[in-house]
Amino acid sequence: MLFFYYVIALVIIAIDQWTKWLIVKNMTLMESIPVIENFFYITSHRNKGAAWGILQGQMWFFYIITVVVVIGVIIYLQKFGRQHVLLGLSLGLILGGAIGNFIDRVFRQEVVDFFDFIIFGYDFPIFNIADSALVVGVILMIIYTLFEERFKRRA
């Protein structure tokens, strides 16, 4: 079953890198294509920091943190990934998301973002597939943690 979680990570990485390549090759920086007017746009954006643009230009910090996170996730997946599908799935998504953005930082010195939503007038920070996988993975991890005892009793 562990193999399946690594496949999920690889699929996330592949889709993430392919979509970023499409954006870089087909759009100019800050070009925006409306998908749903006043709600959802595909916008070519670059981020040299983390979420909401914090820690701009601190690549060495992101390299170190990402390597530590990836190693930690792999160790945790190897030790506990068989315990529950939800835990393994969350770790696979986190692993794929972390590596997807790490590839950008290493080869581009910036992360390619393109999902641009305006929600109730708020222009949400632009993000990508890797960011989405990380967020969903963390949410699933929180759900697993909240219900871990219940899952163990059922098993």
C-alpha positions as CSV (number, residue, x, y, z in Angstrom):
1,M,0.0,0.0,0.0
2,L,2.9,2.4,0.6
3,F,3.8,2.2,-3.1
4,F,0.4,3.8,-3.8
5,Y,1.2,6.8,-1.7
6,Y,4.5,7.4,-3.5
7,V,2.6,7.1,-6.8
8,I,0.2,9.8,-5.6
9,A,3.3,12.0,-4.8
10,L,4.7,11.3,-8.3
11,V,1.4,12.1,-10.0
12,I,1.1,15.4,-8.1
13,I,4.7,16.3,-9.1
14,A,4.1,15.4,-12.7
15,I,0.8,17.4,-13.0
16,D,2.3,20.3,-11.1
17,Q,5.4,20.6,-13.3
18,W,3.4,20.1,-16.5
19,T,0.9,22.8,-15.6
20,K,3.7,25.2,-14.6
21,W,5.6,24.4,-17.9
22,L,2.4,25.2,-19.8
23,I,2.1,28.6,-18.0
24,V,5.7,29.5,-18.6
25,K,5.7,28.5,-22.3
26,N,2.3,30.0,-23.2
27,M,1.7,33.1,-21.1
28,T,3.7,36.2,-20.4
29,L,4.3,37.2,-16.8
30,M,1.2,38.6,-15.1
31,E,-1.0,37.8,-18.2
32,S,-4.4,36.8,-17.0
33,I,-7.1,34.7,-18.7
34,P,-10.6,34.9,-17.3
35,V,-12.2,31.5,-16.7
36,I,-15.1,32.7,-14.7
37,E,-15.3,36.5,-14.8
38,N,-14.8,38.3,-11.4
39,F,-14.1,34.9,-9.7
40,F,-11.5,32.6,-11.3
41,Y,-8.6,33.5,-13.6
42,I,-5.4,31.8,-14.9
43,T,-2.7,34.3,-14.1
44,S,1.0,33.8,-14.8
45,H,2.7,34.8,-11.6
46,R,6.1,34.1,-9.9
47,N,6.8,33.9,-6.2
48,K,10.3,34.1,-4.8
49,G,8.9,33.5,-1.3
50,A,6.3,31.4,0.5
51,A,2.6,31.8,0.9
52,W,1.4,35.4,0.6
53,G,4.9,36.3,-0.6
54,I,6.5,36.1,2.8
55,L,10.3,35.6,3.1
56,Q,10.9,36.8,-0.5
57,G,14.3,35.7,-1.9
58,Q,15.2,33.4,1.0
59,M,15.9,30.4,-1.2
60,W,18.5,28.9,1.1
61,F,15.9,28.8,3.9
62,F,13.4,27.1,1.6
63,Y,16.0,24.5,0.4
64,I,16.8,23.5,4.0
65,I,13.2,23.5,5.2
66,T,12.0,21.5,2.2
67,V,14.7,18.9,2.5
68,V,13.9,18.4,6.2
69,V,10.2,18.2,5.5
70,V,10.6,15.7,2.6
71,I,12.9,13.5,4.7
72,G,10.5,13.7,7.7
73,V,7.5,12.9,5.5
74,I,9.2,9.9,4.0
75,I,10.3,8.6,7.4
76,Y,6.8,9.1,8.8
77,L,5.2,7.5,5.7
78,Q,7.5,4.4,6.0
79,K,6.8,4.1,9.8
80,F,3.1,4.9,9.9
81,G,1.7,5.0,6.4
82,R,0.1,1.6,6.6
83,Q,-1.9,2.6,9.7
84,H,-4.7,4.2,7.8
85,V,-5.5,5.2,4.2
86,L,-6.2,8.8,5.2
87,L,-2.8,9.2,6.9
88,G,-1.0,7.7,3.9
89,L,-2.9,9.8,1.4
90,S,-2.2,13.0,3.3
91,L,1.5,12.2,3.5
92,G,1.6,11.4,-0.3
93,L,-0.1,14.7,-1.1
94,I,2.3,16.6,1.2
95,L,5.3,14.9,-0.3
96,G,4.2,15.6,-3.9
97,G,3.4,19.2,-3.1
98,A,6.7,19.9,-1.3
99,I,8.8,18.3,-4.0
100,G,6.8,20.1,-6.8
101,N,7.6,23.6,-5.4
102,F,11.1,22.5,-4.5
103,I,11.8,21.7,-8.1
104,D,10.8,25.2,-9.1
105,R,13.0,26.8,-6.4
106,V,16.0,24.8,-7.4
107,F,15.7,25.2,-11.2
108,R,13.9,28.6,-11.5
109,Q,14.8,30.3,-8.2
110,E,11.1,31.1,-8.0
111,V,7.7,29.2,-7.9
112,V,5.3,29.5,-10.8
113,D,1.8,30.2,-9.6
114,F,-1.4,30.5,-11.8
115,F,-4.7,29.8,-10.0
116,D,-6.1,33.2,-9.2
117,F,-9.4,33.5,-7.3
118,I,-11.4,36.5,-6.2
119,I,-13.7,35.5,-3.4
120,F,-16.2,38.1,-2.1
121,G,-14.0,40.9,-3.4
122,Y,-10.8,39.4,-1.9
123,D,-8.1,38.6,-4.4
124,F,-6.8,35.4,-2.9
125,P,-3.0,34.8,-3.3
126,I,-2.2,33.1,-6.6
127,F,-1.3,29.4,-6.1
128,N,-0.5,26.2,-8.0
129,I,-1.1,22.4,-8.0
130,A,1.7,21.8,-5.5
131,D,0.2,24.4,-3.1
132,S,-3.2,22.7,-3.5
133,A,-1.8,19.3,-2.7
134,L,0.0,20.6,0.4
135,V,-3.2,22.3,1.7
136,V,-5.4,19.3,1.0
137,G,-2.7,17.0,2.5
138,V,-2.5,19.1,5.7
139,I,-6.3,19.2,6.0
140,L,-6.5,15.4,5.7
141,M,-3.7,15.1,8.3
142,I,-5.7,17.2,10.7
143,I,-8.8,15.2,10.1
144,Y,-6.8,12.0,10.7
145,T,-5.3,13.4,13.9
146,L,-8.8,14.4,15.2
147,F,-10.2,11.0,14.5
148,E,-7.1,8.8,15.1
149,E,-8.4,7.2,18.2
150,R,-11.7,6.3,16.6
151,F,-9.9,4.9,13.5
152,K,-7.7,2.7,15.8
153,R,-10.7,1.4,17.8
154,R,-12.4,0.3,14.5
155,A,-9.3,-1.5,13.4
